[in-house]
Amino acid sequence: MIEIKCAGRGGQGAVVFAEILAKAVFYDKNYSQAMPIFGVERRGAPSSSFIRISKQPISIRQQIYSPDVLVVLDPSLINDALVKCVKKNGVIIVNSTKQCMLTGYRTYCADASAVALCIFGSNIVNTAMLGAVTHSTDLVSFSSLMKAVEEKFEGNQELIEKNKKAIQEVYDSCQKNKCMPKTCLLGQ
């Protein structure tokens, strides 16, 4: 089983990130589970979501304390406690303009904020970061991710197209810059 933690701030879309990723994984014929955790619901407050992915049914129903993958929507959240919870040799994917190298982890960065600001006019980076996750891991197929976006925003074609564009731009940017080599996780 692969466990993922998404750390962000209220308004950046950590909960929707988990929902879309879990649906996409399901479309790839794997089992998935998504759940949020947050305190006071307000814009800017720290929030997290968790995703489990498995080839077998998932019976665990609890917070993830030691993820295989950490996705950070806001780089100001990175601290020792957050990073040290990731399993040894785990993957950390950060929304950042700077290359982050964290010893003992496979660390990748993507400038999802620039893409989100251009497309949405705000720093809602959840779907843009899905592009980075899709490029850097084998957890989900690109086609299933697009199908999950269509389902999530069904009835709002403009929002569907904007979210698909955000995913595609970050995915392509990672390919072009070779910032994120493919990492096999689900097969381990």
Secondary structure per residue as TSV (DSSP state, phi and psi in degrees):
chain	resnum	aa	ss	phi	psi
A	1	M	-	360.0	140.3
A	2	I	E	-106.4	131.8
A	3	E	E	-117.1	133.5
A	4	I	E	-125.1	137.5
A	5	K	E	-116.4	132.9
A	6	C	E	-113.1	118.4
A	7	A	E	-108.6	127.8
A	8	G	E	-151.6	-164.6
A	9	R	E	-120.4	151.4
A	10	G	T	-50.6	128.4
A	11	G	T	100.7	-11.6
A	12	Q	S	-89.7	-13.4
A	13	G	-	95.1	29.7
A	14	A	H	-61.1	-37.2
A	15	V	H	-69.5	-45.9
A	16	V	H	-65.3	-36.9
A	17	F	H	-52.0	-50.8
A	18	A	H	-64.6	-42.8
A	19	E	H	-60.9	-47.6
A	20	I	H	-66.3	-44.7
A	21	L	H	-61.9	-43.8
A	22	A	H	-62.5	-41.9
A	23	K	H	-63.9	-43.2
A	24	A	H	-62.8	-42.3
A	25	V	H	-61.7	-40.3
A	26	F	H	-61.7	-41.2
A	27	Y	H	-63.0	-25.9
A	28	D	T	-83.5	10.1
A	29	K	T	69.5	34.5
A	30	N	-	-115.2	165.7
A	31	Y	E	-87.3	148.3
A	32	S	E	-149.9	160.7
A	33	Q	E	-149.7	135.5
A	34	A	E	-130.1	139.7
A	35	M	E	-153.3	142.5
A	36	P	E	-96.8	162.6
A	37	I	E	-148.3	128.7
A	38	F	E	-158.0	157.3
A	39	G	S	-91.3	-122.5
A	40	V	S	-61.4	126.3
A	41	E	-	-81.7	93.6
A	42	R	-	-148.4	151.8
A	43	R	T	-60.1	131.2
A	44	G	T	95.1	-18.0
A	45	A	S	-75.3	145.5
A	46	P	E	-58.4	140.4
A	47	S	E	-144.3	157.9
A	48	S	E	-139.5	157.9
A	49	S	E	-138.7	159.0
A	50	F	E	-130.7	143.5
A	51	I	E	-134.4	133.5
A	52	R	E	-115.0	140.2
A	53	I	E	-132.4	131.7
A	54	S	E	-152.5	156.1
A	55	K	S	-83.9	-10.6
A	56	Q	S	-115.9	158.9
A	57	P	-	-55.2	146.3
A	58	I	-	-105.2	120.7
A	59	S	-	-106.1	-13.8
A	60	I	-	-71.4	138.1
A	61	R	-	-136.1	72.5
A	62	Q	S	-153.5	167.8
A	63	Q	-	-59.3	152.1
A	64	I	-	-95.6	121.1
A	65	Y	S	-99.8	-23.9
A	66	S	S	-137.4	80.2
A	67	P	-	-73.3	156.8
A	68	D	S	-79.9	-31.7
A	69	V	E	-131.6	132.9
A	70	L	E	-117.9	125.3
A	71	V	E	-112.2	121.3
A	72	V	E	-110.6	113.3
A	73	L	S	-80.1	-25.6
A	74	D	S	-129.2	112.1
A	75	P	G	-62.1	-18.4
A	76	S	G	-68.6	-12.0
A	77	L	G	-83.8	-13.2
A	78	I	-	-68.8	123.7
A	79	N	-	-148.6	172.1
A	80	D	H	-57.7	-43.0
A	81	A	H	-62.4	-42.2
A	82	L	H	-66.2	-46.3
A	83	V	H	-69.9	-42.0
A	84	K	H	-66.5	-16.3
A	85	C	T	-76.0	-20.3
A	86	V	S	-71.1	137.6
A	87	K	-	-58.1	149.0
A	88	K	T	-54.3	136.5
A	89	N	T	62.9	20.0
A	90	G	-	-72.5	176.3
A	91	V	E	-108.1	132.5
A	92	I	E	-123.2	123.6
A	93	I	E	-117.9	120.1
A	94	V	E	-118.3	137.0
A	95	N	E	-78.5	102.5
A	96	S	-	-158.7	150.8
A	97	T	S	-85.2	-14.0
A	98	K	S	-104.2	149.2
A	99	Q	-	-75.9	124.5
A	100	C	-	-104.3	127.7
A	101	M	-	-120.3	112.3
A	102	L	-	-112.4	116.4
A	103	T	T	-57.8	132.4
A	104	G	T	91.9	0.2
A	105	Y	S	-134.1	155.0
A	106	R	E	-88.3	108.8
A	107	T	E	-112.7	132.1
A	108	Y	E	-131.7	148.2
A	109	C	E	-128.4	147.4
A	110	A	E	-145.1	139.9
A	111	D	-	-86.4	72.5
A	112	A	H	-71.2	-28.7
A	113	S	H	-62.6	-43.3
A	114	A	H	-61.4	-41.6
A	115	V	H	-65.9	-46.6
A	116	A	H	-63.4	-42.1
A	117	L	H	-63.3	-38.3
A	118	C	H	-69.5	-44.5
A	119	I	H	-83.7	-45.4
A	120	F	H	-101.3	-17.9
A	121	G	S	78.7	10.8
A	122	S	S	-151.6	168.9
A	123	N	-	-89.5	47.4
A	124	I	-	-91.3	98.5
A	125	V	-	-101.6	3.8
A	126	N	H	-56.0	-53.3
A	127	T	H	-72.0	-33.6
A	128	A	H	-59.6	-41.7
A	129	M	H	-69.6	-24.3
A	130	L	H	-62.4	-33.0
A	131	G	H	-62.2	-40.6
A	132	A	H	-67.5	-41.2
A	133	V	H	-65.0	-42.7
A	134	T	H	-63.0	-39.2
A	135	H	H	-72.4	-37.5
A	136	S	H	-90.9	-10.0
A	137	T	B	-134.6	171.6
A	138	D	S	-105.9	25.9
A	139	L	S	-74.4	-26.2
A	140	V	S	-151.1	146.5
A	141	S	-	-84.1	152.8
A	142	F	H	-62.4	-42.2
A	143	S	H	-65.1	-39.5
A	144	S	H	-67.4	-35.8
A	145	L	H	-63.1	-44.2
A	146	M	H	-63.6	-38.4
A	147	K	H	-64.8	-40.5
A	148	A	H	-65.2	-37.0
A	149	V	H	-64.6	-42.6
A	150	E	H	-60.1	-41.5
A	151	E	H	-68.8	-43.6
A	152	K	H	-61.3	-42.0
A	153	F	T	-106.8	25.2
A	154	E	T	-50.7	133.6
A	155	G	T	95.1	-9.4
A	156	N	-	-126.3	82.8
A	157	Q	H	-59.2	-36.8
A	158	E	H	-62.8	-43.8
A	159	L	H	-67.7	-37.7
A	160	I	H	-59.8	-49.2
A	161	E	H	-64.7	-40.6
A	162	K	H	-64.0	-43.2
A	163	N	H	-67.9	-39.3
A	164	K	H	-62.6	-40.5
A	165	K	H	-64.0	-41.4
A	166	A	H	-61.9	-44.5
A	167	I	H	-61.1	-49.3
A	168	Q	H	-61.4	-43.3
A	169	E	H	-64.0	-43.1
A	170	V	H	-69.6	-41.7
A	171	Y	H	-57.1	-50.0
A	172	D	H	-64.1	-39.5
A	173	S	H	-61.2	-40.7
A	174	C	H	-65.9	-39.8
A	175	Q	H	-64.8	-47.5
A	176	K	H	-62.2	-44.0
A	177	N	H	-86.9	-4.3
A	178	K	T	50.5	36.7
A	179	C	-	-81.4	-15.7
A	180	M	S	-138.3	95.9
A	181	P	-	-67.4	149.8
A	182	K	-	-61.0	133.1
A	183	T	B	-122.3	122.6
A	184	C	-	-84.8	119.2
A	185	L	-	-117.6	-48.3
A	186	L	T	-65.3	-29.7
A	187	G	T	-76.7	-8.2
A	188	Q	-	-74.8	360.0
